[in-house]
Amino acid sequence: MLLVVDKLQSTGKSKRDGWRTELPRAGFGVGVLETMKDAKRKDVAWQGKCSGTVYIGGNEAEGHFSLINEACSMFAHTNPLHTDVFQSVARYEAEVVAMTAALLGGKEKASGGQICGNMTSGGTESILLAVKSSRDFMKAKRGITMPEMIIPESAHSAYDKAAQYFKIKLRRVPVNNEFLADVRAIKRCINRNTILIVGSAPGFPHGIIDPVEELGELAFGSGVCFHVDLCLGGFVLPFARKLGYPIPPFDFSVKGVTSISVDVHKYGLAPKGTSVVLYRNHDIRKHQFVAVTEWSGGLYVSPTIAGSRPGSLIAGAWAAMMSLGFEGYLENTKEIMEASKRIQKGIKEIPELHIVGRPDMTIVAFGSNVVDVFEVNDIMSSKGWHLNALQRPNSIHICVTLQHVPMVEDFLKDLRNSVETVKANPGPISGGLAPIYGAAGKMPDRVMVQELLVDFMDSSC
């Protein structure tokens, strides 16, 4: 990590040089748009070569961008904090939540009430709210004041953030040999302070669906909450199952699931900043709300972490879902699942590489026992690809989106060439993520990383 920071600082020139620190004396007026267009042109070319990141693609991309941009523009002034004023946006949020719930087992009556939820700013906020609500629900139900939650090590880092924010002890359990949540190991960690266990469908690192049914049975039998992270899979798995792919149970149809997070801004193709958190019933969700009655401003009730929220993004999400419809998502899923299978097949044909686990969806992780996979990633980066580096085991993955459908052969060709380059030129780890992970493939501890990055960010101001 020190090598990375040294490299970033070695030029002696901050990336912030030339950045504006004060308001212009005279405003730019509409001319500011040209300034913004010029800055945008200097961004990284992401079309077709970024893992995840931008999920819209194909022949209909331009039209879809235009549609959600117009929808967002139409409601740019709105704020669902004022539901009495912006009634249309309040309706759109309710309908986005209801339509999402219907995809994920929400048509069935849940014990204790109807499945319910809210829109949030993204998967992290959805997870934070689910954890906070589970903590407070379990405190009210069982008097737990020293809460603990149990997660597989493949679970998203948002749970670490939630543990830090909400003072919850985090128990991280290694995955099994198939990179699935280890149900037996999780069971051994459950005690009288456990409020929540977690599963992913799929997990971000390897695209593998945890044994949700078994975890649900464990949670129900133990009387604890169970959150399923469907941020990536929520707008793929229901349609993949409809297409005949062997998708195991993953949603509210599973007994024991108490909450779900699902991002609309990923495969839902909504504008960035839109996610949904769902609960099995109102008894759990009511602990998400904050109500303040003592201040001089009158009654204040807020359902999410944010008070004011952008109604434009809610409207954009509603427009995306309504414009695509079930058939649109079904067709998109068909394309990306087929592209994912072609990529898996192509990687298996590269003898130096192997697939990590058995991917269930559109994330394909791969490693190597022959070449340094991080060096391969560096070569791929030099060819314009932006992939995700993983650890335990050292590997990289591509999250397949509509952007990649016409790029599969280009990706496999560049990957083969990158492997050949590294194999022909073995040497010390020199670039990209190598200085962070090192030969042992181990990250430095959290405190060290935080301090180094804070120092670097401060020096850039």
N, C-alpha and C positions, 0 to 999 in steps of 0.2 A: 504494500500500500504506500509506503514511503517513496518507493520508486515512481509510482504513479503521480503522487503529488509533486515530487521533484521535477518530473517531466513536464507537468502542467505549468509549473512556475519557472521553468528554465529559460523561457524566452525573455523574461523580465518585462513582458508587456501583457497587461490585463486584457481579457476579452471585453471588458467594460470600457476600455478607452474609447472616447467619442460618444459614449452614451449620455443622453440628456439628464441633467440633474435639477434643472429649474424650468418653470414654465416659459415658453417663448413670450417676449414682450408683446408682440402682435400675433394673434392667432392665425393659423394657417388656413382657416376656413375649409372649404371643400378640397383645397389643394392637399390637405393631409392624406387624402386617399391615394394620391400618386406616391407620396412618401412611403405609405404602407405597402403599396404594390411592389415598390423597389426592394423593400426589406423582405417581403415574402418570396421574391425571386431568388434570394440568396439562401433560402432554407434548403435542407437536404432533399434531394429528389427521392420521394418515398414511393412513387408509383410502381407497384409490382415487386419491390425488393425488401420491404420491411415485414418482419415477423409481427403479426397482429397489427397494432397501431391504427391503421385505417382499414375499415372492414368493407367499405363500399367499393365496387369495381364492376368491370364488365361493360357491355354496350349501354346499359341503362344508367351508368354512374352519373353522367352529367345531368341528366334529367332529374335524378333523385336528389343530387346536391341542390339543384335549383329549387325543387319543391320544398325541401326542409328549410332552406335559406329564406324562402318567401314566407313560410309559416312562422319561422322565428322572428322575422322582421315585422310581421303583422302584429305580434304580441310582445314586442321588445320592451314596451312600457309597463307590462303587467307584473304583478307580484301576488302570488297566492296567499301571502300573509293576510291580505285583505279580501277574504272570500266573498264578502258582501258586495264588493265593488266589481271584482273580476270573476264573475260567476262562470264564465265560459272556461277559464283556465282551471277552476276548481272541478268542473265537470270533466275536463280532459284528463286531469290527474286521476280522478276516480275511475275513469274508463280504461286508462292505461294499466292501472293496478288490477282491475277486474279482468281485462283481457289477458294479462300476463298470468294471473292466478288460474284462469281457465285452462291455460296450456299446461299447468303444473299440478293438476289434480284438484284444482279449486272448484270444480263443478260438484264435487262430493261434499256433503255436509260434514263439517268437522265436529268432533265432540266439544261441546261448550260454545258453539257458535259458528259463524261463517268465516272462511279464510279472508283476511283483511291485510292492509298494508299501506305504504306510502311511497312516493317517489323521492329519490335522494340524488345527491350530486355525483355518485359513482359507487363502485363496488366497495371501496373502503368505508364510506359512510354507511352503506347498507349493513356491512359486517359490524361496524362499531355500534350501530343502533340495536342490532340483534343481540350482541353481547351485553350491552347495557340493560336492555329489556329483560334478558334472561337472568342477569344478576339480581335485578330488583324483584322480579317475579319469584325467584327462589328464596330471596330474603323474606318476602311476604308469606310465601307458602310454607317454608321450613325453617325460617329464622336464621339462615346462613349469613354470618357477618364476616367470615374470613374466606371469601369465595375463591374457588379454583376452577380452571377449565383445562380440558385435555384435548390436544390436537396432534394429528400425525405430523411428522416433520415435513411432509409435502404440502401442508396447509399454507395458505397465503400469509404473507408477512403482516397483513392488516390485523391478524389476531394478536401479534406481538404489540402492535400499536394500541389495540384495545386493552391489553393487559396493563400496559404502562399508564394509559389514560385513566382507567377505571379501578386501579389497584386490585387486580386479580392475579393470583398466582398461576403461572402458566406451566403446565406439564406437557413437554414435547416428547412424543413417542416415536421411535424409529418405525419406518414402514417395513413390511415383510419382503421376502425375496422377489415378489412380483410387483413391488413398489406400490402396494395397496396399504391402506390403513390396517394396522394389525389389531383386530378386534379383541383378541385375548390379552394382548399387552395393554390395551386401553382399559379393559375390564379390571385388570390388576391395579390400575391407578385410581379407580373410583373410590372415594371415601365420603365421609359425612359432610365435607366442605365442597364437594363437586357440584357445580351449577350447570355445566354445559360440556358436551362432547361435540366434535366437529367432523364432518366428512365433506368431500369435494366431488363434484360431478361435472367435468373432470377436474383433477388437480392441475394447476398451472404448469408445473415442471414437465410432466410426462404425458399429459392428456389421458390419464387413466381414471376411471370412475371407481371411487371407493365402494366397499360393500355396504351400501346405504341400508339395505334391508336388515342385515345383521346388526349394524350399529343402531338402527331404529329399535329393534327388539331389545338390545342392551339398554338403551336410554329409557325406554318405557318400563322395563323391568326394574331399573334402578331408580326410577322417579326423578330423572334429571332431564334437562332440556337438550335438544339435539338440533344443531344448525347444519343445513346443507348449503355449501357454496356452489351455486349454479351461475355465477357471474359469467363464465365462459359458455356454459352448456345450455342455459335456459332457452335460447332461441335457436338451438340446433337439435338437441336430443329428442324433443317431442316429434320433430319432423323426421329425424333419422329413423326413429322407431316406426313411423308411418311408412317410410320407404322400405322397411324390412330389415334394417340393420339390427343385430342382436344387442339391444340396449337393456341393461339390467335396470331394476326399479331405482328411482332417484328422487321422487317428488313427494307431495303430500298424500299420495296413495299409499305411502309406506307409514305404517303405524309407528308412532314415536317421533316423527319429524315435527318439530315445533316452530321452526322458522327457516326461511330460504332467502338468499340474496341472488338477484339476477340483473345483469347489466343490459339495458336496452341499447346503450351506445356501442355495444360490440356487434354481435351478429343480428341484433334487432335493427341495425342500420339507422339508429336515431342520432341526433347531434350529441357531441361529446358533453358529458356532464349529466347523463340520465341513467339512473338505475332504479330498481324497485326492491324494497324489503317487504317480505310477506310473513304473516303469522298465522298459525292454525286457528286462533280465536282471539277475541277482543280481550280476554282476561290477561293474555301475555302482552298484547300490543299496548294496552293502557299504560304500561310501565315505560314505554318509549316517550310518552308525552311529558312535557314540563309545564306546570301551571303555577303562576305567580299571582298571589292575591294581595300581598302586603305592600307593594310599592305604590307611590302616589299617582302612577299613570293609569290605574285601573286594572282590570283583569287582563292578564297576558297568558296566552296558551300557545305553545309551540310544539308541533309534532316531530320535528327533526332537529338536527344539530344547528342548522342555519335558521335564522328568523326570517328575514327577507329572502325570497328565492326567485330565480329568473323564470317567470311564466313563459318566456319565449322558448326555453328548452323543453318544457312540458308540452307546449303546443307542437314543437318540432317532433317530439317522440310520438305524439298522437297521430300527427300527419304521416310519419314514416310507417307506423303500424297499419293505419287505415289504407294507405296507398298500396302497400304490398299485399296485405291480406294473407290468409292461410296458404293459398296457392303460390303466392310470391315467395314466401319463406320456404315452402316445400321445394321449389325449383332451385333456390339459392343453396339449400342444404344438399340437394342432389349434386350440384356442381362442386361444392367444396369438399364433400365427402369423397367423391370420385377422385378429385385432385390429390387429396390426402393419401388415398390408397395407392395412387401412381407414384407419389413421392416415397412412400414406404417401400414399395417394390423396387424402385430405383436405388434406394440406399442399401437394401439387402444385396443388390448386385455389385456393390463396391466392397471387395473382400476385406479391406482394412477397417470397415465400419460395422457397427451393429446397432439395431434398434433397442432402446431402453424400454423394457417391459412390452406390453401389448396395448398400444394406443386404442382407445375407444372412439375417439372423435377426430378432431382436426389439428391436434398438436402432435408433432412427430419429433421425439427426442432421440439423439444418437450419440454414441461415444466410440472409443477405439482403444484396443489393447496394443496397437501397432504404432500409431503416430500420436503426437500431442494434439488433442482435439481443439485446444485453445489456439494453437498455431494455425490449424485449419481455419478456425473462425477468423483469425487475423487476415488470412489470404482472402477469404470470402468478403471480408469488410473492404479490402482493397478493390474488390470487383463491384462494390456498391451495395452488397447485401448487409442487412441489419438483423442479425439473429440474436437469440437469447442464450447467454452462457449459464450453465447450471453446475451445481456441485453435489457430491454424495449420491451418485458418482459424477466425476467430471464428464460433462457432456454439453451439447448445445441443442437447441430445438428451433423449429419453425412452426409458428402458429399460422395455419393456412387460412386465407381469406379469399374473397372474390378477386382480389388483386392478383392472386397467384395462379388462378385457373389457366390463363394463357402462358404462364411463365414456368410451368413445371419442367419442361425439357431444358430451358436455360439454367434453372436452378441445379438440376442434376449434372449438367455438363460442367458448370462452374465448380460444383462440389467435387466431382471426379478430378478435375484439374488441380484443385486446391490440395486434395489428398496426395496426389502424385508429386506436387511441388514440395510439400512438407516431407514426404517420404524420401525424396531425392536429396533433400537438404536438411538432414537432422542436425540439431544443434541446441544450444541453450535457449531457454525460453526468453523471448526478447520483446514481445509486443503486446498490445491490447490488454487482455485480462490476465495474462501470464504473471505479471508482477504482483497482482492482487492475490491470486490463488496459489502460486508457487508450485513447485514440483510435487508437494504432498497434497495439493488440491484442497488446502484448508484456508478458510478465511481468517483474517485477524479478528480479535474480539470486538464486540460492539462498541465499547467505550473508546477504544483506539480509533476505530473508523469515525465515530462521531466527532472526536476531538480534531482529527486531521482534516475532516471535511469542513468543520466549522472554521478552523484556522484558514483554510484555503478560500472559503467563501468570503470571510472577513477581509482577506487581503485583496479580493477582487472588487471590493466596493469603492 
